[in-house]
Amino acid sequence: MMINSSTELYGIFGHPVKHSFSPAMHNAAFKELGINSVYLAFDILPEILEYAVGSIRHLGIKGINVTIPHKQNIMKYLDEISPEARHAGAVNTVKNTGGYLYGHNTDVGGFLKALEADLKLKDFTGRSVLLIGAGGAARAVLSALCISGAKSITIFNRSVDKAAAVSQYFCEQFKNICIEYYKLGDSDKLTECLGKSDILINSSSAGMLGYESIDIPIQYLKKNSRVYDLIYNPRETELVKSARLFRHEASNGLSMLLYQGVESFEIWTGEKAPVDSMLKALIKE
Ligand code: NAP
């Protein structure tokens, strides 16, 4: 790739961010389409997020993905938020048009496409879901599940106050869906909910490269339930491994990464994303 004075800059803001496969995926897409752009990973501490958002405007960065732990906090620094992102209460994609910053959420659509592709799950009507995590990614998952007709969602999170806040946010929007929350350490409740759940989803950072895994007593998960772990690095998390051991269909988060990336790319460039090249780059990472 030729980098010159016309090269445009894209990237991802996160902390930590070194685990991310997004640079490989988006640079492969730029190369495939002959777009003179480059995508980099920026390790942004929470206390400098406001300045980092200022740099998008001042340096003319064309587009940014947002990952842990900034998906909620970035919203207050943007000029406009899409209805999907407002609905989820989280932004993972920012488009810069002449200094005007528009926040989107492509995790919602990415999650739904990934569950259909990997676990053949399209219709959530009547399903009971156990969701681990209450951060930015959990908000996208909750939004997707609520609009797709889930019957009940039980959230388990390390910090119970965050679980309470996220639960209240969605309960207010979806009064007919039963949304409950518990502390992740409440093992009796966790065991009880596993026995009633059709789908188990990990949207927390636990199990990601450099993070400890959480001990889920998967032997209590309802028979024929499916397991989705948003984490894609490592490729086979402890959760996915143990789910497969107990004969549950299980998938990591690689397809979600692909589909949210495809949507971000199309928002930024207005071009049809080269999905095969993006997937190839992800598989090579
Ligand atoms: P976030 O907003 O920072 O939230 C992190 C969540 O993980 C919180 O619920 C946090 O609990 C929990 N957590 C962190 N460390 C933990 C630990 N050791 N034990 C138990 N819980 C822990 O981050 P995020 O944006 O939601 O991202 C979460 C994960 O999803 C990351 O691994 C990210 O890479 C992945 N993700 C993947 C995709 C994809 O496309 N596949 C998309 C989005 C996100 P507390 O509230 O107690 O801090």
Residues whose N, C-alpha, C, O or C-beta is under 5 A from the ligand:
A	BS01	NAP	T67 I68 P69 K71 G133 A134 G135 G136 A137 A138 N157 R158 S159 K162 S203 S204 S205 A206 M208 E212 L230 I231 G253 L254 M256 L257
